[in-house]
Amino acid sequence: MICRVQDEHFVMIKQHDHGLLAAELAARFRIEQASRSRRDEVLYAIANHDRGWIDLDETPFWNDQAKMPYTFIDFPVTPKLTFYRRGLDEIEASTLYGALLCSLHYERLIEVSGEQSPELTVYMQEEEKRRSAIHRRLEESDRLPVKTNSTMTASCCSSATICRCSSPCMSPARRRRISIPGSGRAFHPPKILVVPEDGRLPPSGGGRSFC
C-alpha cells in the first residue's frame, strides 16, 4: 500500500494500481531497438511488477507504532518477501523475460534501501538462482539474446508513479486525466482511497475516493 497523510486523512493507493499506471506511462515511451520484439513482455512486467501486493492491499494492516497503516516501505520483511516471491512466480508463469525484469527491479530496490537481514540474504540468493535459470531457458529456446536494459524503463516508470501517488493530489480539473506532452493521449491515475486518521471507514465501507 502507498500511504500518505493529507488534510487529516490517510490517502491510500494499492500497489497494483500504481503498477498499472506505470505501464500506461511506459507505453508512451520508445522502446529501444534491442527490446522492441519484447515490448509486450516489458509492458506486462511493468503493469504486474507489484501484483504480489494484490491480496495484501485488499485489507490494509495497521501499524500500531506509527499510528497509521503499514506501507510498502515499512511492511514486515518476512511476509513481504513471501508475497514478492508469489508475484514473481505468477509473472514467470506468463513471461520469463518479464519475471527476469521484475526480479532485477526488486534486487535494485533492496540494494538502494541498504536494508540487511538474513531473510533478505536468502531472498537475494534465491532470486539469483531464478534469474540464472531463466537465462538458460531463454537461451535454449533460441530466442533473441537476453538483454535486461529494459529494467531501466521499468524502474523509471515505477519510480515516477510512486512519486506521483505519494504527493498531494492535483486540482480537480486535472485529476481525471493526465496528458503526456506531445502524445495527444492521456492515462488515468489510479483510484485513491482516503481514510480518516482514526482508521475507521464510513458505514458505506468505501472511504472517500478521488483522482
Stockholm file with secondary structure:
# STOCKHOLM 1.0

chainA/1-211         MICRVQDEHFVMIKQHDHGLLAAELAARFRIEQASRSRRDEVLYAIANHDRGWIDLDETPFWNDQAKMPYTFIDFPVTPKLTFYRRGLDEIEASTLYGALLCSLHYERLIEVSGEQSPELTVYMQEEEKRRSAIHRRLEESDRLPVKTNSTMTASCCSSATICRCSSPCMSPARRRRISIPGSGRAFHPPKILVVPEDGRLPPSGGGRSFC
#=GR chainA/1-211 SS CEEEEETTEEEEECHHHHHHHHHHHHTTSCCCGGGGGGHHHHHHHHHHTTGGGHHHHHSCCEETTTTEECCTTTSCHHHHHHHHHHHHHHHHHHCHHHHHHHHHHHHHHHHHHTCCCHHHHHHHHHHHHHHHHHHHHHHHTTCSCCCCTHHHHHHHHHHHHHHHHHSCCCCHHHHSCEECTTTSCEECCCCEEEEETTCCCCTTSSCEEEC
#=GC SS_cons         CEEEEETTEEEEECHHHHHHHHHHHHTTSCCCGGGGGGHHHHHHHHHHTTGGGHHHHHSCCEETTTTEECCTTTSCHHHHHHHHHHHHHHHHHHCHHHHHHHHHHHHHHHHHHTCCCHHHHHHHHHHHHHHHHHHHHHHHTTCSCCCCTHHHHHHHHHHHHHHHHHSCCCCHHHHSCEECTTTSCEECCCCEEEEETTCCCCTTSSCEEEC
//
